Structure formats: structure tokens, C-alpha cells
Amino acid sequence: ERLAGPSPVYPPLLKEAGIEGQVVFEMIIDTLGHPEPSSFRVITSTNRQFEQAAKDAVMRGVYRPGRMRGHPVRVLVRQPISFTIRH
């Protein structure tokens, strides 16, 4: 669960062109709730230009760490980020 962090910045060229899309990625959340940068991996993407915007936002986020028997543990998460143009 994401607790805090910025929203992804819509790539200006894609927004101007009216292109929407999605990035699905995996990453490891450490025991303090921070993403491990080396673990970020794109699973699927509708446009490569969305990938960096998604990564920038998620890497600056804070998440609820996984728990096992009451103790925080590292956890692998898979999450989509959608880029949609609001009218």
C-alpha cells in the first residue's frame, strides 16, 4: 500500500498527442517502506516514454512494508500505473 509520494508526471509530448497508456512494474519494498531502486523492473508498457515518469514517481514514494509474524519484511510488489488524460 502506497502511503505517500508524488503522482507521475504525464510526459508532455504524449499528453499533447492525446496518447494514454499504462506501465506495469515490479519492485521490492524494504522493511522501512522504501522502494529498492535496483529492483525496479518494467513488466509491460504501452509506450516507453511512460516508463521513466512511472519510475520517478514510485521511487519517491513511501509504502507500507510487508509483515510476517508482526515484523516488517521485504516484499516484491507488482503494480500498474495508468496515464489518462482528464477532460
DALIN-V333383 format. One record per residue. N is the residue number from 0. RES is the residue in one letter. SS is DSSP state (2 for helix, 1 for strand, 0 for the rest). PHI is phi in whole degrees, -180 to 180 (NA if undefined). PSI is psi in radians with two decimals (999 if undefined). Layout:
N RES SS PHI PSI
N RES SS PHI PSI
//
This chain:
0 E 0 NA 2.27
1 R 1 -80 2.21
2 L 1 -99 -0.60
3 A 1 -161 2.77
4 G 0 144 2.87
5 P 0 -76 2.74
6 S 0 -79 2.67
7 P 0 -64 2.53
8 V 0 -88 2.15
9 Y 0 -68 2.16
10 P 0 -57 2.13
11 P 2 -55 -0.74
12 L 2 -64 -0.67
13 L 2 -71 -0.64
14 K 2 -65 -0.80
15 E 2 -60 -0.62
16 A 0 -82 -0.11
17 G 0 75 0.43
18 I 0 -92 2.17
19 E 0 -108 2.87
20 G 1 -177 -2.97
21 Q 1 -150 2.57
22 V 1 -123 2.25
23 V 1 -111 2.24
24 F 1 -137 2.87
25 E 1 -121 2.63
26 M 1 -161 2.83
27 I 1 -100 2.29
28 I 1 -98 2.20
29 D 0 -78 -3.12
30 T 0 -70 -0.22
31 L 0 -99 -0.04
32 G 0 93 0.26
33 H 1 -106 2.47
34 P 1 -68 2.49
35 E 0 -90 1.92
36 P 2 -52 -0.69
37 S 2 -71 -0.22
38 S 2 -92 -0.19
39 F 0 -64 2.21
40 R 1 -144 2.21
41 V 1 -77 2.24
42 I 1 -91 -0.91
43 T 1 -142 2.69
44 S 1 -154 2.38
45 T 0 -82 -0.32
46 N 0 -159 2.24
47 R 2 -60 -0.46
48 Q 2 -68 -0.36
49 F 2 -77 -0.40
50 E 2 -63 -0.80
51 Q 2 -67 -0.68
52 A 2 -62 -0.72
53 A 2 -65 -0.80
54 K 2 -62 -0.77
55 D 2 -58 -0.75
56 A 2 -69 -0.80
57 V 2 -70 -0.59
58 M 2 -69 -0.37
59 R 0 -97 0.11
60 G 0 -88 2.87
61 V 1 -122 2.36
62 Y 1 -126 2.79
63 R 0 -78 2.11
64 P 0 -68 2.76
65 G 1 -67 2.78
66 R 1 -134 2.47
67 M 1 -138 2.11
68 R 0 54 0.69
69 G 0 83 -0.01
70 H 1 -113 2.49
71 P 1 -68 2.46
72 V 1 -136 2.73
73 R 0 -67 2.53
74 V 1 -144 2.45
75 L 1 -88 2.21
76 V 1 -121 2.63
77 R 1 -122 2.26
78 Q 1 -145 2.46
79 P 1 -96 2.61
80 I 1 -127 2.16
81 S 1 -101 2.45
82 F 1 -112 1.93
83 T 0 -128 2.50
84 I 0 -90 2.15
85 R 0 -88 2.30
86 H 0 -100 999
//
